[in-house]
């Protein structure tokens, strides 16, 4: 058998939904800053661990003292490809 919704039941449901909504809103204002601090702290610790492991992977070496005017190249520049094999340039002129 079908049940009909009563007005007091409907108002009670609306009241419960509003209480839940505002309760979550108030609790999020209280706990959101704490949660953000916790997440930031964990991210900082993780970043610190990664930077320490990266630093340990780098091999320690001592640079030789350079003579005045000596030039060293640490990285070769990227070679750019030439556009010579694109083709011949043809200038077209519109005819009315």
Secondary structure as GFF3:
##gff-version 3
##sequence-region A 1 96
A	DSSP	alpha_helix	7	57	.	.	.	ID=ss1
A	DSSP	three_ten_helix	84	86	.	.	.	ID=ss2
###
